Amino acid sequence: MISFAPDQLFLVTGASSGIGEAIALQLNALGATVIATGRSREMLENNKSRAVSPDRFHVEPRDLTANMEILPDWVKTLRERYGKLSGLAHAAGKTLVSPLREYDLPTAHALFDLLFHAPMLLAKGFADRRNSVGRGASMVFVCAASAVVPVPSLLVYASAKGALLSGARSMSAELAPRGIRVNCVSPALVKTAMQGDYAALIGKEAFAQVEQGYPMGLGEPQDVASAVAYLLSAQAKWITGQNMLLTGGWS
């Protein structure tokens, strides 16, 4: 059974809602101390009130795309406030349905900032020897199945997630000699607000056809959280540089 010690400290991004919320609450329930970050303090505080151990659930609101260049210093500030980090679970993100004919450079830049540059800067801060516990530490990035399996009209989103996947794999090779593991989980459609936005964009009938392609049904945030918790835990101490596809049979 997966469990964590109270002195194991995990930074979870996107913890206001959806997959990030599920990850933060699960890690806390498994015994860890969590720093939950997201844009909404109200939503983070609400999640804290629902945590198994609220005293081990710290709220740190932040927009990751605001003043991105100081994210490594922000990680240092968190270390000074709470202690060295044992893990990073990056789940912050948004989707974008955008075919090639609608490619727009400012929109692409903004999405790459959130889905690639921000997690790379967080990883830079985490990998700083002063900020994490070193050997035994772990980073897990929530990527996307569309970074691996071609999906129409997700050009920018899939490309940004693909960059994140490649970046994580490169980091895994760089950090393995220090005993720091880096992995990704890549879910297909999960029942979150972002999935609702996607359904609204493509239309009810088209989404119904998409659902038919999932023999085990659409995923739940908890399904992703369980995979992330495993990869962060000592149970996965020999796993790094991997991408776990979570698709419910969709391909």
Secondary structure, 3 states (H helix, E strand, C coil): CCCCCCCCEEEEECCCCHHHHHHHHHHHHCCCEEEECCCCHHHHHHHHHHCCCHHHEEECCCCCCCCHHHHHHHHHHHHHHHCCECEEEECCCCCCCECHHHCCHHHHHHHHHHHHHHHHHHHHHHHCCCCECCCCCEEEEECCHHHCCCCCCEHHHHHHHHHHHHHHHHHHHHHHHHCCEEEEEEECCECCHHHHHHHHHHCHHHHHHHHHCCCCCCECHHHHHHHHHHHHCHHHCCCCCCEEEECCCCC
